[in-house]
Amino acid sequence: MLVNNKAKTTKLVTEWNISAVPYNNGNSSFADSHIEKWLNDTSIDGFLGNLRDYENFIVKEAIWDTTMDNSALGSIIRPNGTTTVTAAVGLLNMYEYQTTFKESTYNNSYLNNSLFWWTITPYDASQVLYISQNGAAIPYSVTHAYGIRPTINLKRNVKVVNGDGSKNNPYRLEEDNDINLNGTKLNTRYSGEYISFGNDENNLYRIVSHETEGLTKITSAKPLKDSGAYKTTSFGDTTTFSSSNTIGSFLNNDYLNPSTGFLTEEQVNMIDENTTWYLGTVSSGQNYKLAKYTDETSSTITSNTTTSKVGLLRLGELMAGQFDIISNNADYWPLTAYSNTSLRSIYSNGNVNYNNTNIEYGIKPAFNLKQNVIITGGDGTLQNPFQIALE
């Protein structure tokens, strides 16, 4: 995004929406909001805790200008630090977004990824500005869930050791440019890395986290396709996922059957048999923690769980957002309910809302790979995903 010439730090923002959560419970302040907590959550439930050795790369006490501004695009001035937050991870403010316009036209900014995503700039006491599909800035209630594009500041001593900064050959950083990984356990690798898994048009997956010790949770890089079209299904009769409801039955039967062409027999054998799936409810303005825990303190895991070999991501998990709308433009189901009768739904434009469970949406499988899965090739990038096998 930009370089701080005085501090010699470099600001970066993710290209796509990494996840989506409600911004806050009604207060537009970034400080102590749900989204500020998610971005700086050092557990596996948020963003920061899933990054590789973030202390070596990221400025932990960065200053984020969260000054309120209800000006129109094109007339926003540099914020003066009236309101700031100190944190390792933040979001872009509206002035930073506006500086990327070409000829004062917001729809051709390189930051416009054709998705909905939150900025850090409050519009008033209960609304924050988000960026729409065409690049416009729109105020909306913080109780809603839009996409998240985490923003960080790299330390001044971080060095580039490979790549040319292009989309197909991005910069690789010193201490994050591993080579000769053959024989390495997959469970030692990092969120976001790519894996060659599955067949044909469904042959790319990504690491989500290591939520269960020794195992590696992965998800398909995009919703499943069948003969070139996105495969869709209703969720079921209720908002409760299980191996026998509509979508759960497909995932734990047809999807796992090598004859259907989604996975090979060897790949099916790599998947752990009994993953616990957390079935919490996150309504408007509620904390993302409620998808897994009984309250925001994370002290007690919800008793509303189920066990199956294959499941779905929950609201607020990494990779439960929208990536690459050009080739990945299907709405899909997560696990998390909105109410007793409605389920959260992740839209292709990055918006997250809720719907009746009998509507048909896409399917983005998630599961844990066994601890004896090893890397046999690749470097985990999109252009060269890991090849894996059982040890």
Secondary structure, 3 states (H helix, E strand, C coil): CEEECCCCEEEEECCCCCEEEECCCCCCCCCCCHHHHHHCCCCCCCCHHHCCCHHHHECCCEEEECCCCCCCCCCCCCCCCCCEEEECCECCCHHHHHCCCECCEHHHCCCCCCCCEEEEEECCCCEEEEECCCCCEEEEECCCEEEECCEEEECCCCCEEECCCCCCCCCEECCCCCCCCCCCEHHHCCCCCEEECCCHHHCEEEEEECCCCCCEEEEECCCCEECCEECEECCCCCCCCCCCCHHHHHHHHHCCCHHHCCCCHHHHHHECCCEEEECCECCCCCCHHHHCECCCCCCCECCCEEEECCECCCCCCCCCCCCCCCCCCCCECCCCECCCCEEEEECCCCCEEEEECCCCEECCCEEEECCCEEEEECCCCCCCCEEEEEC
